[in-house]
Amino acid sequence: MSAATRLQIGLTGGIGSGKSTVARMLVACGAHLVDTDAIARALSGPGGAAMPAIAAHFGPQVVAADGALDRELMRQMVFTDPAVKTRLEAILHPLIGHGAGQQAALHPERPVVFDVPLLAESQGLRPWRARVHRVLVVDCRVETQIARVLTRPGWTADAVQRVIAQQASREQRRGVADAVIANEGLDLAQLDAEVRALWALWTGLPGFRPPASPPA
C-alpha cells in the first residue's frame, strides 16, 4: 500500500474525552499512530528544533534551565493574552506538520492515524481537515471531561475549565467530523467494539479499499 493510497485518519477530541484510549485501540486494529502532541513536546523540549525561534520571539524568560520551553510560564502568558497562543502556533504548527509527515512515512504499508488535539482549530493554507481522508472525533459532555481530568494528579476544576475554554467547542469538532464516537457511559469493551466497527467500515475489511485522495 503506497502512502498516496493508504487510509489517513485524523483523530481529535477535547481534554478528557478518551481520545488517547481510542488511539491505542486503533493501533491494536493495525493503525500506525502519529502523536502530534509528542512531536510538539520534542520540538519544545531541551535542544528542540523550535526553541531558537520561540526564544527569539518571546524572550529568554520562556526558556527553562534545561533549555526546554517553560510550559507553566507559557500557559500563564496564553491565559493572559490569547494572541500569544496564535504566535506560538505559527512557530510550532509547520514544524509539527513536517514531523508528522516524516513519522507517517515510517510505515507506508499501514493506515495511519494522526492524533491531533487541535485538529478542529487548525487553520492556514492546508489545515488538518484537508490532509486526511477521514476525521474521527471522540466526544462527551463537558461535565464528563471535567470529572475525568480531575482524577489525574495536579488538576483543579478551574484549570480544566480554562483548558476546555481554549479548545474548540464540541460543535466545532463535530462540524469537521466524518464520524463521532460518543464516549459517554461506555465501558472499555463497548468503546473498543465501537472503534473496531468503524475501523472495519473505513478500511473495508477484510480487503482494504484505497480511499480517494484528500483535498488539495
Beta strands, then each sheet from edge to edge (+ up, - down):
strand 1: 8-13
strand 2: 32-35
strand 3: 112-115
strand 4: 134-139
strand 5: 179-182
sheet 1: 2+ 3+ 1+ 4+ 5+
end
